[in-house]
Amino acid sequence: MPITTVAHLSERLRSLSVGQRTALPYSVYAVLFPPGEPDDGARVAAFGFAREHGCVMENQPRAQQVVFIRKIASPPVGRGK
């Protein structure tokens, strides 16, 4: 299923095993985290979203994509929520 919403991205990230990755073209990234690259606010939101899902995010400007990589098996439970 293509990723078209933040909910879809959340599902995809939760389904990844440690070390697996999923890539989003800049066009999709801009829809999910407006206004997209190179906006600092979009980056902060996307990095936070990745962290909440046990992932890190890599910006790959040459490929015009961002990549989410699963780093831990169980994402941290929300602090203060």
N, C-alpha and C positions, 0 to 999 in steps of 0.2 A: 504494500500500500504506500503510495507517495505521501510524503510529509507535507501537509498543507496547513496544519494548525499546531499550536503549542502542545495541545493534548496528544496529537499524533507523535510529536517529537518526544514527549514524556514517555509514551508507551514504548517507542523505539529504544530510548536510552535504558529504560528498565529491563528490556529484553536482552541487552548486550551482556556478554560474559566479560570478565576481566581481560583486558587487552584488545577486545573487539572495538571497532570504530564505525561511525556512520558520518557521511559527508553531506553537507548542504551547500548547494550553489549559492552564491551571493544573492541571487534573485529571491530565493526562498528565505534565506536568512533575513533579508530586508523586510519581508512580510511578517515574519515571526518576531523580529527584534528591530522595529522601525527606528530610525530610517535606514538601518543597515550600515555597512562599511562605508566610510571610516569613522563613524560616529562613536564617541567615547561612551555616551549613555547606552547605546545599543550593546557595546562591548561589555560594560558593567553588568547589564541585565543578562546577557548570554553567558558570561563567565559564572555568575551567581546561579543561573539555571543549571549549568553543567555541574557545578559543585554540589548542588542539592540532589543530583542524580548519580553521585559517585564518579563523575567524569571530569576530565579537563578538556579545554577547547583550544584548538590550534587554528590560527588564521593562516591561510595559504593563498596570499595575494596572486602569485603566479598562476595558480590553478583556478583563481576566482571562486574559492570555496572556504568554508570553515569545517573543521573536523572535530567531532566529539569522540573522545576515547575513554572507555570505562577503565578506571583505575582501582576501584575498590568494589568488593562483592556486595556489600550492603551500604547504601548511602546513609549519611548521618541523619538521625531523627531531628526534625526541626527544633532549633533552639529558641526558646521564648515564645513559641506559638501555642 
